Every structure is written in structure tokens, then in C-alpha cells.
């Protein structure tokens, strides 16, 4: 398991760790920009902006892609932590942004970029032990945002995706761009729902990683919502967090009809697939017997702008009859 995903485990076990209750204020300008001041509460941190942030560092791919989708590459002075490849339509813009670190940058390197805003995809982006807590950054004059999947009190839904994009668009003074994306996203999700109207849900096990146990998608994250909207039923929806461990005996007992493999890191999809096919404990699992697999890049399966298209893509894999 990668160091990055080990950090994600900690995040999903303790999703409110970086969601403090402090109130912060962006430094006011003499004259507010159009549409400002704007006040937003994000994971317990309330911030008032007099103008859009101008020097932004994104940490984690899915929030980087939110910025790129909203046409905000010129606001980025740094980025860090890819799970896989950015989407082809973002590649040119992404290459214009300095990469501060392969994973998370040290606090000194982050501060050297002189950001006025840091946008984190996981709570681990604001790790206090590394000096990057939201309070630490605020003390350095830097405002922050944490992706909503990390601070939801209940299950994460597509409404949280729309809220994430809407609030990011509002913060950066481009609410019309955000609204246009949300309208298109709702249309994509609705079209998939129409295709699945008369389709019986298929039981699904998500294999993220793991050997002695299976690290899988629980019932609280956007991954669970995506499975439901793609015509599936997550067999581990009863795990009360975004990700968690399950025993292989539980996998066998729950008899998934399809296995969704999350693609990221140094272990390939084929290696993950072969590990499952070669395990004698799993030989009677319907998905193994029938070799029914689906694949999603990890960046498709977290709360970001890929979610609507990923639902459609997953539906086609779970229900191949839709392609006919």
C-alpha cells in the first residue's frame, strides 16, 4: 500500500481530524471585488473573502482538477500529489503549474511558494505533525479549504460534489463557470439513471488493496454513492466510513457478483486481478467464478469533477448489457 493511501486510511477513520472550529478572516481590501465579500464555512472553518485568492497551492489530484475544470490554472503557484494521470483535457494546463512535491511538500517548501490559499483533497494535506494544520497555515497568513468528503457528518452524496464545485467557484469569483459545470453534471447523472431505470442492481465488492485483509469502500464515501448510481449495491456499505478493512471470509460470505478494482500506485490492475483470481479462498465467489471485474482510477472514485462521468463509466462496466 502506498504512503499516500496509508494516509487516506487515517483520514477515513478520523474524518473530522482536520475540521477545526476556528473562524478566520481574509485580509480586507479597500474596495471589495465584484461578488465579494463572500463568507463560507468549510469543515468548521469560517472564512470571509474580500477578493478571490491569487496564489493557490493544491494538494491532491481531485482538488487540482476542480481548479483546472474551472479554468483557474493561472491562479495556481504550485500543486502536489497525483494518484494517477490528470485527464487529457487538463494536461496542458497542469504542465503550466509547478509541482512542489511528488507527495506532500514539507512546510518550508510550501511556504516558499508564497501561497495565499491552500486547497487540500484529504485531511492528511493539513497534517498537524508536519506543521501544515489549517491553524498553522492561517497563522502564516494563508487561507485554506478542505474537500467536503473529509468532513461530512453523514454519507457523502452527489449534492456534496455540486456543493464543492459551487463553493470553489464562488471563492474564486467564477460562479457562472461552476454553475455551468453543475448543470452539465446533473444532466450526465440523470442520463445514467434513465439508462438504468429497469436494471436490477448488481452486488459489488470494491478492491482497493490489501493481502491479509481487503481494503475496500465503505458506506460513507462518494464511492458508495457512485456504486448505487451506477446500478450496483456495495456489499460493504455497512462499514461506517469512506474506506475500511474487511476479512476475506466476509467477502466470500457476501457473494459479490462484480469486483471493482481501484487503479493507482505501483500495483497494476492486472496484478490486483491475478491476486484475487489466484486466491483459493475466493474461488466460489460469483465475481471470481465469472471473472466479472470493473476498473476505476482512484481519482474517479473520490469527490471531484470526475464523478458524473465515472458513474456512467462504471454503469457500463457493471451492466455490460447497456452497451448492446
Secondary structure, 3 states (H helix, E strand, C coil): CCHHHHHHHHHHHCCCCCCCCCEEECCCCCCCCCCCCEEEEECCEEEEECCCCCCEEEECHHHHHHHHHCCCHHHEEEEECCCCCCCHHHHHHHHCCCEEECCCCCHHHHHHCCCCEEEECCHHHHCHHHCCCHHHHHHCCCEEEECHHHCCCCCCCHHHHHHHHHHHHHHCCCHHHHHHHHHHHHHHHHHHHHHCCCCCCEEEEEECECCCCEEEECCCCHHHHHHHHCCEEECCCCCCCCEEEECHHHHHHHCCCEEEEEECCCCCHHHHHHHHHCCHHHCCCHHHHCCCEEEEEHHHCCCCCCHHHHHHHHHHHHCHHHHC
